[in-house]
């Protein structure tokens, strides 16, 4: 349903919204084996979950530039005082980066993130659709308003 022949990603799994899938399918960073992610949406927001086991929160950087959301990490090798002879060393160290293009309906000023148990969870609210009413909160601030 989404994508084109030969592309590494298929999005007809679980009914992914075509607006979101269309933006992801053609993005150059759409597939990155070292940073697995799930992307879903509700009526109000897009949800992105990224598996980052073994990373520290302070080594994760999330940024939004125009409509591109980027997650970058750096995992450093742990050194011990003891001389260790490894028989198998499969855990990755180094930098990883993953970028996705957000759909036009994403409100890039409303990005929230939380990291726990090796999973980074990012929520991006959707903009109010044209013609859709929006509730306005009334405050006790005097005019002109300050932020």
C-alpha angles and dihedrals in degrees: 000000000000131000127019136272115293095019116135096228130066119191103188090099116112096351101287111197111259093227092060096038093050090058094047100045097065099039116112093227095048094116123043117156096201095056111047116191141180120209123196138154142214129195089275108032151012115245124205123186119189124190108226105159115181095018124124119231092238091057093059121088124189121189139169120208112181101312098336116104113198130191116194128181138177121201115192125207114256115235125201132196091239122081105248126195109204120211093185127014113180104144110108124236127185137055128326129184132187127181131186131184111237119219120254090255092065117105101220091191091066103058116143127181138190130182123200137143093006094304124110111207118197125185123193116187120224122243117247109265119242110267091024115117119239124205114235119211115225114219135193092236118124120243129290091052123228126204 
